[in-house]
Amino acid sequence: MEIDHCTDCGGIWLDAGELELLLGQPEKAGQLLDSFKIDSASTEKPRKCPICYKKMRKIIVGTSTPVLLIDKCRRGDGLWFDKGELQDIFDRAQLDEDNKIQKLLADMFGHNQKD
């Protein structure tokens, strides 16, 4: 698995299937992916997919407030997480209780994603 990271903004791109690999828990990954809902009310400017260069959709993750929006490629190429969003999702869904994923990301990128 190769996780792409923007050194300018701290965002993370996960290719299709990498979120499931990162979680390592198929059932929980499925529950998380099932919680994604298309947001039609967002005023955030849509990002372009780094693979197909088409505008991505804003996706609401879960039902917690404040609302967490991520970007999803319309073709299914992958997901974009602004800095801290990936860890925020894991925290909200209690998917990283032993902080293994947070430690992995810190090792990969040399810092904590929450900073």
C-alpha positions as CSV (number, residue, x, y, z in Angstrom):
1,M,0.0,0.0,0.0
2,E,1.3,3.4,-0.9
3,I,-0.4,6.4,0.8
4,D,0.0,9.7,-0.9
5,H,0.6,12.8,1.2
6,C,0.7,16.5,0.3
7,T,3.6,18.1,2.1
8,D,2.1,21.6,1.5
9,C,-1.3,21.1,3.0
10,G,-1.0,17.8,5.0
11,G,-3.8,16.1,3.0
12,I,-3.8,12.4,2.3
13,W,-5.0,10.6,-0.8
14,L,-6.0,6.9,-0.5
15,D,-6.5,5.0,-3.8
16,A,-9.6,2.8,-4.0
17,G,-9.3,-0.1,-1.5
18,E,-6.5,1.5,0.5
19,L,-8.8,2.6,3.3
20,E,-9.9,-1.0,3.8
21,L,-6.3,-2.1,3.8
22,L,-5.3,0.6,6.3
23,L,-8.1,-0.4,8.7
24,G,-7.3,-4.1,8.4
25,Q,-10.8,-4.8,9.7
26,P,-13.1,-5.6,6.8
27,E,-16.3,-5.5,8.8
28,K,-15.6,-2.1,10.3
29,A,-14.3,-0.8,7.0
30,G,-17.6,-1.8,5.4
31,Q,-19.6,-0.1,8.1
32,L,-17.5,3.1,7.7
33,L,-17.9,3.1,3.9
34,D,-21.7,2.4,4.3
35,S,-21.9,5.6,6.4
36,F,-20.7,7.8,3.5
37,K,-23.5,10.0,2.1
38,I,-23.3,12.5,-0.8
39,D,-23.5,16.1,0.4
40,S,-25.4,18.4,-1.9
41,A,-25.4,21.4,0.3
42,S,-21.7,22.0,0.8
43,T,-20.2,25.4,-0.1
44,E,-16.7,24.0,-0.1
45,K,-15.0,24.2,-3.5
46,P,-14.8,20.7,-5.0
47,R,-11.3,19.3,-5.5
48,K,-10.1,17.5,-8.6
49,C,-9.2,13.9,-8.4
50,P,-5.4,13.4,-8.8
51,I,-6.0,10.4,-11.0
52,C,-8.8,11.3,-13.4
53,Y,-8.7,15.1,-12.9
54,K,-12.5,15.3,-12.6
55,K,-14.3,17.2,-9.8
56,M,-14.8,15.0,-6.8
57,R,-18.0,14.7,-4.7
58,K,-18.2,16.0,-1.1
59,I,-19.1,13.1,1.1
60,I,-20.5,13.3,4.6
61,V,-18.9,10.7,6.9
62,G,-21.1,9.3,9.7
63,T,-23.7,11.2,11.6
64,S,-21.6,13.0,14.2
65,T,-21.5,16.8,14.6
66,P,-19.7,18.8,13.5
67,V,-20.2,17.3,10.1
68,L,-17.1,15.8,8.6
69,L,-16.8,16.2,4.8
70,I,-14.3,14.3,2.7
71,D,-13.8,14.2,-1.1
72,K,-14.5,11.1,-3.1
73,C,-13.7,10.5,-6.8
74,R,-16.9,10.1,-8.9
75,R,-15.2,7.3,-10.9
76,G,-14.2,5.5,-7.7
77,D,-10.4,6.2,-8.0
78,G,-10.0,7.1,-4.3
79,L,-10.6,9.4,-1.4
80,W,-9.0,12.7,-0.3
81,F,-8.7,13.6,3.4
82,D,-7.7,17.1,4.4
83,K,-5.2,17.3,7.2
84,G,-6.5,15.6,10.3
85,E,-9.7,14.2,8.7
86,L,-8.5,10.6,8.4
87,Q,-7.6,10.4,12.1
88,D,-10.8,12.3,13.0
89,I,-12.8,9.6,11.2
90,F,-10.9,6.8,13.0
91,D,-11.5,8.6,16.3
92,R,-15.2,9.1,15.8
93,A,-15.8,5.6,14.6
94,Q,-13.4,4.2,17.3
95,L,-11.4,2.4,14.6
96,D,-8.0,3.1,16.1
97,E,-8.4,2.5,19.8
98,D,-4.8,1.4,20.2
99,N,-3.4,4.2,18.0
100,K,-1.7,1.8,15.6
101,I,-3.0,3.8,12.5
102,Q,-2.0,7.1,14.1
103,K,1.5,5.8,14.8
104,L,1.8,4.4,11.3
105,L,0.8,7.8,9.7
106,A,3.3,9.6,12.1
107,D,6.0,7.2,11.0
108,M,5.2,7.6,7.3
109,F,4.9,11.4,7.3
110,G,7.1,12.4,10.3
111,H,4.3,14.1,12.3
112,N,1.0,13.6,13.9
113,Q,-1.9,14.2,11.5
114,K,-3.8,16.1,14.2
115,D,-1.2,18.8,14.5
